[in-house]
Amino acid sequence: MKFLKQLWDFIGSMRFAVSMLTVVAIASAIGTLLKQNEPYINYTNQFGDFWAKIFVRIGLDDVYNQSWFLGLLVFLLLSTSICLIRNTPKMLREMRSFKQHNRTRSLLHLPEHAQWHSNVDGEVLTAQCAQTFEQLGYQIRAAQETIDGRTHIYFSAKRGRFNRLGYILTHLAIIVICLGGLMDSELSIRAQVWFFGKQPLALPALQVPESATLKPDTLSYRGNISIPEGQTVDYVALYTDANHVLVQNLPFDITLNRFIVDYYSTGMPKRFASEVTVTDKDNGKQFQQTIEVNHPLRYKGVAVYQSSFGDGGSKFKLAIHPLRDANLPVLRKDASMLDDQTLTIDNEPYQIEWRDFKPINVEDMREDHKQDNGFADALNPKGARKDFQNIGAMLNFVLRDSKGGATEYRNYMSPIMINGAAFFVSMQRNDLQNNFTNWHIPADADASINDYMRIQTGIHDEAIVLQALNRLANARPLKSNERADYIKNASAIMQLFREGGLTAISDKLGELPEIEQERMWQSVTGLIHTMTSHILDLQREQAQLAPRVDNEQTQRFIDDSINGYTQGIQYPAPFYLELERFIEIKSSELQVTRSPGQWWVYLGSLMLVLGTLAMAFIRERRVWLHITPDTTGNTLTLAMSSTRRTYDYRAHWHTLQARLQAVTSENP
């Protein structure tokens, strides 16, 4: 029993309560400043791998649901409750009590005291003093005592008794806030796992057993749901860790009828909202509501907030162009953002993992603002004037080969103007830490990729190259013994170009004397230009297309194609994925919460404010006045005390003293 009493006294002590409150405040500050429940990679990028591991290990990525934090709340709740239970009765008694000082001499030992003589009659004097106390807001109690046949009057007055309520309210506020925090924590979910046989489901899973399903009456939870347009969701996934989940059933169904998004001229979302239909599972009642930022849906104790938006399974028509083998046909595939794609190119399997699809991409297209990829970040603040343009749809995916190697791609559907010419842009990188490398593919006169792909495959088609070489030789006045050598040399040049592009040509010419390099460069690049034109013409003839118009634009297209082919030598994939058409399906990202404790926290916060104001602005003051009769009249002894002897307190003392001396002076 002695140990329990000591433990009770220790937990209820002010030192322990202040210590708990300090630690909880520090932990709450960390949880406020440090973004919670972010992916591990975000903490790594911001703080480095060393500190990220420490943060995750001690739970700073999810402070408010950590066992140690909930334990702190419990101890703070116990300590404050014990303090309140122990001190509240005493404070309430003190609020009602009037402390009497029956010995006049004891008043003279108080710091604020005064004594003077009055000739006013005792009954009149008593009435005037009582009236003065009431005018100054005091509650009074009067007692009298007869000593040696003379009546002694003892006044006990006080004001600011509700100052004690400030202490009670602040302690009670901490209790209420702690209760609210515990109610909104994951304790209700953990209790179902610990005591009611619920078991988190390991991912991935095809079926959800009853043991992994929580009923709608779970006290509190918080999770995110993604609803594609036209689909219905009646549950939210609660992740216990990265690989395990509990399924929380909702008391209603949510159907996303339509997702609305408006954009600024910069391409940033201006407004996004979800038009939903809610169906009550109990009575079938239906109603419609628009959910948007700061305008959540609230129904049956559940709040649904608009969090973000994404792709809900957009449909694609893809053209897959082979880049290395002229014998492979162009493949056309249907795809969806929700389903990864498996391809087999030249007996080599590839896996396409869809990451993102953006139908609108607004970039700053100023000539002085373009970067290596032909456009810049639309949010770059440099420059007084921006030229924002929508450059069309972008498809983001990861391509994995049979060995597990992965490369990320961003392919743009529409051509982009770069230095006065139109190019299709494909960006690629093999590591998240690396910048994207860009491949510029020139667009033809029809704003398509087709003519370039005819050149690309034609360069790898030996029959087409041979026909082009014959046309090249026929266009020159060559003798019979010169023709074979010319074709042989031109074929060697094209072979070198096919394997390494202009880079290989430049390296080969670098072996020649410097005086001959410029002349040979002009000659060789001219031959490649002419051969590329013949290859394109032959390819178009085989496709039964009309001949090209020979003009400056056509000649530039050939030059851009030669440069594009050189860039494409380093392209990681053996094929180019072209987005031909798409049907966009949006998805709304909603945050679903049930937090009954928030109202307790609001109530506790209000109580904390009121209690603090009561302690700061309500001052308890006690006053004693003794009227002692003597041979010539009455002697008045006045004294006052307070827990805080502030400047206002001293000013009030002088005012009180002056008022009482004025009303007790002899009438003129």
SVG drawing of the C-alpha trace seen along z (x, -y; Angstrom):
<svg xmlns="http://www.w3.org/2000/svg" viewBox="-34 -71 82 87">
<polyline fill="none" stroke="black" stroke-width="0.4" points="0.0,0.0 2.9,-2.3 4.3,-1.8 1.0,-2.4 0.6,-5.7 4.1,-6.7 3.3,-5.9 0.0,-7.8 1.8,-10.8 4.6,-10.6 2.3,-10.4 0.1,-13.2 3.0,-15.5 3.5,-18.7 7.1,-17.7 5.8,-14.5 2.9,-16.3 5.1,-19.1 7.7,-16.6 5.0,-14.6 3.5,-17.8 7.0,-19.0 7.8,-15.7 4.3,-15.5 4.7,-19.1 8.1,-18.4 6.8,-15.2 3.8,-17.1 6.0,-19.9 8.1,-17.3 4.9,-15.7 3.7,-19.1 7.0,-20.2 7.9,-16.8 5.5,-15.6 3.8,-12.5 3.2,-9.2 5.3,-10.1 7.0,-7.5 10.5,-6.5 12.1,-7.8 10.9,-11.3 12.6,-11.3 15.8,-9.9 15.8,-12.7 15.3,-15.4 17.4,-14.2 19.7,-11.5 19.5,-7.7 21.2,-7.8 18.7,-10.1 15.8,-8.7 16.4,-5.3 16.5,-6.8 13.3,-8.8 11.5,-5.7 12.9,-3.4 11.7,-5.7 8.5,-6.4 8.8,-10.1 7.2,-9.5 3.9,-8.7 4.3,-10.3 0.7,-10.4 0.1,-6.6 3.4,-5.4 3.1,-3.4 5.5,-5.6 3.4,-8.7 0.2,-7.1 1.8,-6.0 2.9,-9.6 -0.7,-10.7 -2.0,-8.1 0.5,-9.1 -0.2,-12.8 -3.9,-12.0 -3.4,-10.0 -1.1,-12.7 -3.5,-15.5 -6.5,-13.5 -4.9,-12.7 -3.9,-16.4 -7.5,-17.5 -9.1,-14.9 -6.7,-15.8 -7.0,-19.6 -10.5,-20.4 -12.4,-19.9 -9.9,-22.1 -10.2,-24.8 -14.0,-24.7 -14.0,-25.1 -11.6,-28.0 -13.9,-29.7 -16.8,-29.5 -14.9,-30.2 -14.3,-33.6 -11.1,-33.6 -11.7,-35.5 -9.0,-37.3 -10.5,-37.8 -7.2,-39.3 -6.6,-42.8 -2.9,-42.6 -2.5,-39.8 -3.7,-42.2 -0.8,-44.6 1.7,-41.9 0.3,-41.7 2.3,-43.7 -0.7,-45.9 -2.3,-47.3 -3.5,-50.6 -5.1,-52.0 -7.0,-55.2 -9.5,-56.7 -13.1,-57.7 -15.7,-59.5 -18.6,-58.3 -21.2,-56.2 -20.5,-52.5 -23.8,-51.5 -23.4,-54.2 -19.7,-53.3 -20.6,-49.6 -23.2,-50.4 -20.9,-52.8 -18.1,-50.3 -20.3,-47.5 -21.7,-49.7 -18.2,-50.6 -17.1,-47.0 -20.1,-46.1 -19.5,-49.0 -15.9,-47.7 -17.2,-44.2 -16.5,-42.5 -18.5,-39.8 -18.5,-40.4 -19.2,-38.6 -19.5,-40.5 -19.2,-39.3 -19.5,-41.0 -18.1,-40.3 -18.9,-42.1 -15.9,-42.7 -16.2,-44.7 -19.6,-45.8 -18.4,-47.2 -19.3,-45.7 -16.4,-44.9 -17.2,-44.5 -15.1,-42.2 -15.4,-42.4 -14.1,-39.7 -14.4,-40.5 -13.1,-38.9 -13.3,-39.3 -12.0,-37.2 -13.0,-33.9 -13.4,-32.5 -9.7,-32.7 -9.7,-29.2 -11.8,-28.0 -9.0,-28.9 -6.8,-26.2 -9.6,-23.7 -10.4,-24.5 -6.8,-24.2 -6.3,-20.9 -9.6,-19.6 -8.7,-20.9 -5.6,-18.8 -7.6,-15.7 -10.2,-16.3 -7.5,-16.9 -5.7,-13.7 -9.0,-11.8 -9.6,-13.2 -6.2,-12.3 -6.5,-8.8 -10.0,-8.4 -8.6,-9.5 -5.6,-7.3 -5.3,-3.7 -6.1,-2.2 -9.5,-1.1 -8.0,0.7 -5.2,2.2 -7.7,3.4 -9.6,5.4 -6.3,7.0 -5.2,7.7 -8.5,8.9 -11.0,9.7 -9.0,11.9 -8.5,9.4 -5.4,10.1 -3.8,7.7 -3.8,9.0 -0.5,9.6 -0.2,7.9 -0.8,8.7 -4.0,10.6 -6.8,11.8 -9.5,12.2 -10.2,10.4 -11.1,12.7 -13.4,11.7 -10.5,11.6 -9.0,8.7 -12.3,6.7 -13.3,4.1 -16.9,3.2 -18.3,-0.3 -18.5,-1.1 -14.8,-1.3 -14.2,-4.2 -11.6,-6.1 -9.7,-5.5 -8.0,-7.5 -7.3,-6.2 -7.3,-7.1 -9.4,-5.8 -9.1,-6.2 -12.3,-6.1 -12.3,-6.1 -15.1,-7.8 -18.3,-5.7 -17.2,-3.3 -18.3,-2.7 -16.3,-2.2 -17.6,-1.2 -14.4,-0.5 -11.0,-2.1 -7.7,-0.4 -5.8,-0.9 -2.2,-0.1 -0.6,1.3 2.8,1.3 4.0,1.2 3.0,4.8 -0.1,5.4 -3.6,3.9 -6.9,4.0 -10.1,3.3 -12.4,0.8 -16.0,1.1 -17.9,-2.2 -21.5,-2.7 -22.3,-3.9 -21.3,-3.6 -19.6,-6.4 -20.0,-6.5 -18.0,-9.0 -20.3,-10.4 -17.9,-13.0 -14.5,-14.5 -14.0,-18.2 -10.7,-19.9 -9.9,-23.5 -6.5,-24.8 -4.6,-28.0 -2.8,-29.2 0.4,-27.8 -1.1,-24.3 -1.5,-24.1 -4.9,-22.9 -7.1,-25.8 -10.0,-23.8 -10.8,-20.1 -13.9,-18.5 -15.8,-15.2 -19.5,-14.9 -20.5,-11.8 -23.6,-9.9 -23.8,-8.5 -26.0,-5.5 -26.8,-4.5 -26.3,-0.8 -28.9,-0.6 -31.9,-2.3 -30.9,-2.7 -31.2,-6.5 -29.3,-8.3 -28.1,-11.9 -25.6,-13.7 -22.9,-16.1 -19.9,-17.8 -16.7,-17.3 -13.9,-19.7 -11.0,-21.2 -12.3,-22.7 -15.8,-21.4 -15.8,-17.8 -18.7,-15.3 -19.9,-14.5 -22.2,-11.6 -22.8,-9.2 -19.7,-10.5 -17.4,-10.0 -15.7,-12.9 -14.6,-12.5 -12.1,-15.1 -10.9,-15.9 -7.2,-15.1 -5.9,-14.9 -6.7,-13.3 -5.0,-11.0 -5.6,-8.6 -8.5,-6.1 -7.6,-3.7 -7.3,-5.7 -7.5,-3.7 -4.7,-3.9 -4.1,-2.9 -0.4,-2.3 1.9,-1.9 5.1,-0.1 7.8,-0.9 10.8,1.4 14.1,-0.5 16.8,2.1 15.2,4.7 13.6,3.8 11.9,7.2 9.7,6.6 6.3,5.1 4.7,2.1 2.6,3.5 -0.6,1.9 -1.8,2.6 -4.7,1.6 -3.6,0.7 -4.9,-0.7 -3.2,-2.6 -4.5,0.0 -3.0,3.0 0.7,3.5 1.6,4.6 3.8,7.6 5.5,7.4 7.7,9.8 10.0,8.1 12.3,10.4 11.8,13.2 12.8,10.9 10.1,10.3 9.5,6.8 7.3,5.6 5.7,2.2 4.7,0.7 2.5,-2.4 3.3,-5.2 1.4,-8.3 -0.6,-9.8 -1.2,-13.5 -3.5,-14.7 -2.5,-18.3 1.1,-19.5 1.6,-23.3 5.2,-24.5 7.0,-27.8 7.9,-27.8 9.9,-31.1 12.9,-30.8 15.3,-32.1 13.8,-29.8 14.1,-26.4 16.3,-23.7 18.0,-20.7 14.7,-18.9 13.1,-21.8 10.9,-23.1 11.3,-24.2 9.5,-24.0 6.3,-26.0 6.8,-27.1 10.3,-28.5 10.1,-32.1 12.9,-33.6 11.9,-36.0 9.3,-38.7 7.2,-37.2 6.2,-33.6 4.8,-31.9 2.7,-29.1 1.5,-26.5 -0.2,-23.1 2.1,-20.6 -0.3,-17.8 -0.5,-14.4 2.4,-12.6 2.7,-9.0 5.1,-7.9 6.1,-4.3 8.9,-2.0 10.2,0.7 11.8,3.8 13.8,6.3 14.2,10.1 17.3,9.4 15.4,7.0 16.9,3.8 14.5,0.9 14.4,-2.4 11.8,-5.1 10.3,-6.9 8.2,-9.9 6.8,-10.0 4.9,-13.0 2.0,-12.5 2.2,-15.8 5.2,-17.3 6.9,-20.3 8.3,-23.3 12.1,-23.5 14.1,-26.2 11.3,-26.5 10.9,-22.8 8.5,-20.2 9.9,-17.2 8.4,-14.4 10.2,-14.1 11.0,-10.9 12.7,-11.3 14.5,-8.4 16.5,-7.7 17.7,-4.5 17.9,-5.9 15.8,-8.3 18.9,-10.2 19.8,-10.9 18.4,-13.6 16.4,-12.6 18.1,-12.1 16.1,-13.4 15.6,-11.9 14.2,-14.4 12.4,-12.7 11.5,-15.1 7.9,-15.3 7.1,-15.1 4.9,-17.3 1.8,-15.6 2.9,-16.2 3.4,-12.5 6.3,-10.2 5.8,-8.0 8.4,-9.3 11.1,-9.3 10.3,-5.7 10.5,-4.8 14.0,-6.2 14.9,-4.5 13.8,-1.0 15.1,-1.7 18.7,-2.3 18.5,1.2 17.1,2.8 19.9,4.0 17.7,4.3 16.5,0.7 20.0,-0.5 21.2,1.3 18.5,-0.2 19.4,-3.6 23.0,-3.0 22.1,-2.2 20.1,-5.3 23.0,-7.3 25.4,-5.7 23.0,-6.2 22.8,-9.9 26.6,-10.2 28.6,-10.0 30.6,-7.0 32.5,-4.6 31.8,-0.9 35.1,-0.2 34.4,-3.2 30.8,-2.2 31.6,0.9 34.2,-1.0 31.9,-3.9 29.1,-1.7 31.5,0.2 32.8,-3.0 29.3,-4.4 28.1,-1.2 30.9,-1.2 30.0,-4.8 26.3,-3.8 27.4,-0.7 29.5,-2.9 26.6,-5.4 24.1,-2.6 26.2,-1.4 27.2,-4.7 25.5,-7.6 27.3,-10.8 29.4,-10.2 31.0,-7.2 31.6,-9.1 33.3,-11.9 35.5,-9.5 36.6,-7.8 37.4,-11.1 39.4,-12.1 42.0,-9.6 42.7,-11.6 45.1,-14.6 43.4,-17.7 43.7,-19.5 41.5,-16.8 38.9,-16.4 36.7,-19.4 36.6,-18.5 35.9,-14.8 33.2,-15.7 31.3,-17.8 31.6,-15.0 30.5,-12.2 27.6,-14.1 26.4,-15.1 26.4,-11.4 24.5,-10.4 22.0,-13.2 21.4,-12.0 21.2,-8.4 18.7,-9.2 16.5,-11.0 16.6,-8.0 15.8,-5.6 12.7,-7.7 11.6,-7.9 11.9,-4.1 10.0,-3.5 7.2,-5.8 7.0,-4.2 6.6,-0.8 3.8,-2.2 2.2,-3.6 2.4,-7.2 2.7,-10.3 6.3,-11.7 7.6,-14.3 7.8,-17.9 11.4,-18.9 11.8,-22.2 13.7,-23.7 11.4,-22.2 11.9,-18.8 15.7,-19.2 15.7,-20.3 13.6,-17.3 16.3,-15.0 19.0,-16.7 16.9,-16.5 16.3,-12.8 20.0,-12.2 20.6,-13.9 17.6,-12.1 19.0,-8.7 22.4,-9.6 20.6,-10.4 18.6,-7.2 21.7,-5.0 21.8,-5.5 18.1,-4.9 17.8,-2.1 14.7,-0.3 14.7,1.6 11.3,0.0 9.6,-3.3 6.2,-3.4 3.8,-5.9 0.6,-7.1 -1.9,-7.3 -5.2,-7.8 -6.5,-7.8 -9.7,-7.9 -9.1,-9.7 -10.7,-8.3 -10.0,-10.4 -9.7,-9.1 -10.5,-11.1 -8.2,-10.7 -10.3,-11.0 -9.2,-11.0 -11.7,-9.2 -11.6,-9.9 -13.7,-9.1 -12.4,-11.1 -14.9,-11.5 -12.1,-12.8 -11.7,-16.0 -14.7,-17.6 -13.2,-16.7 -10.0,-18.4 -12.0,-21.5 -13.8,-21.5 -10.5,-21.0 -8.9,-23.8 -11.8,-26.2 -11.6,-25.2 -7.8,-25.8 -8.3,-29.3 -11.0,-30.1 -8.9,-28.8 -5.8,-30.7 -7.8,-33.9 -9.3,-33.3 -5.9,-32.8 -4.5,-35.8 -7.2,-38.4 -9.1,-37.3 -7.2,-38.2 -8.3,-36.9 -8.0,-39.5 -9.0,-39.2 -9.7,-42.2 -10.2,-42.4 -11.6,-45.4 -11.8,-45.5 -13.9,-48.2 -12.8,-48.5 -14.6,-51.0 -12.6,-53.1 -13.2,-56.0 -13.3,-58.7 -14.9,-56.8 -13.7,-53.8 -10.4,-52.5 -10.4,-51.0 -7.8,-48.4 -7.6,-47.5 -5.5,-44.8 -5.4,-43.1 -3.6,-40.1 -3.3,-38.4 -1.4,-35.6 0.3,-38.1 1.3,-41.6 1.4,-43.2 1.3,-46.9 -2.5,-46.7 -2.8,-45.1 -1.0,-47.9 -3.0,-50.5 -6.2,-48.9 -5.0,-48.8 -4.5,-52.6 -7.9,-53.1 -9.6,-50.9 -7.8,-52.5 -8.7,-56.0 -12.4,-55.1 -12.8,-53.6 -11.0,-56.5 -13.2,-58.9 -16.5,-57.3 -15.4,-56.8 -14.3,-60.4 -16.4,-62.6 -19.3,-64.4 -18.8,-68.1"/>
</svg>
